[in-house]
Amino acid sequence: MPGFEINHYIIRLKTAFSSIIFQDSGRCVTPGPSIRRTFMVTGLVLVKLMPGKEKQTLAKLRALKSVIHMSAVFGRWDLVLDMETDDLPTLSNFVVQEVRSIPGVLSTETLVTTSL
């Protein structure tokens, strides 16, 4: 933070990371966008695909901005999407409105990641 040295940080998270305030000796500083982005919500979305439509569906899923990595897997699910959004409601809306609306996506299950 330019202009002063910060001795003690207290980070308060309100409403699922939507508001972050840094305090230094009673003064509050609102962090810039680069700091806010470190508190993004990540999730794994398990996707079941319609047989015969895999290639077309994969192409559309790859184009989605919140999908940061995609893996094809064997088993009950066909794909695992690694996703990143600004907050939990955005992740939820993205899965429901974007991923599930793609032709060839039969079903999804979303796992929100956490640290232990």
Backbone hydrogen bonds, N-H to C=O, Kabsch-Sander energy under -0.5 kcal/mol:
donor,donor_aa,acceptor,acceptor_aa,energy
4,F,1,M,-1.0
7,N,5,E,-0.6
12,R,10,I,-0.6
12,R,21,I,-1.1
13,L,11,I,-0.5
14,K,12,R,-0.5
14,K,19,S,-1.5
18,S,14,K,-1.4
18,S,15,T,-1.0
19,S,14,K,-1.2
21,I,12,R,-0.9
22,F,29,V,-1.9
23,Q,10,I,-0.7
24,D,27,R,-2.5
27,R,24,D,-2.2
29,V,22,F,-2.3
35,I,32,G,-0.8
36,R,32,G,-1.8
37,R,33,P,-2.0
38,T,35,I,-1.3
39,F,36,R,-1.8
40,M,37,R,-0.9
41,V,85,T,-2.5
43,G,83,M,-2.0
44,L,111,L,-3.1
45,V,43,G,-0.5
45,V,81,L,-2.7
46,L,44,L,-0.6
46,L,109,E,-3.4
47,V,79,L,-2.5
48,K,107,S,-2.7
49,L,47,V,-0.5
50,M,104,G,-2.7
53,K,50,M,-1.9
57,T,53,K,-2.3
58,L,54,E,-2.9
59,A,55,K,-1.9
60,K,56,Q,-1.6
61,L,57,T,-2.4
62,R,58,L,-2.5
63,A,59,A,-0.9
64,L,61,L,-1.3
67,V,64,L,-0.9
68,I,66,S,-0.8
68,I,82,D,-2.8
69,H,82,D,-1.3
71,S,80,V,-2.3
73,V,78,D,-2.3
78,D,47,V,-2.4
79,L,47,V,-2.0
80,V,71,S,-2.4
81,L,45,V,-2.8
82,D,69,H,-3.4
82,D,80,V,-0.5
83,M,43,G,-3.1
83,M,81,L,-0.7
84,E,66,S,-1.9
85,T,41,V,-2.7
91,L,87,D,-1.9
92,S,88,L,-2.6
93,N,89,P,-2.7
94,F,90,T,-2.4
95,V,91,L,-2.3
96,V,92,S,-2.4
97,Q,93,N,-3.1
98,E,94,F,-2.2
99,V,94,F,-1.7
100,R,95,V,-2.4
102,I,99,V,-1.4
105,V,102,I,-2.0
106,L,48,K,-2.8
106,L,104,G,-0.7
107,S,48,K,-1.2
109,E,46,L,-1.8
111,L,44,L,-3.4
112,V,110,T,-0.5
113,T,42,T,-2.2
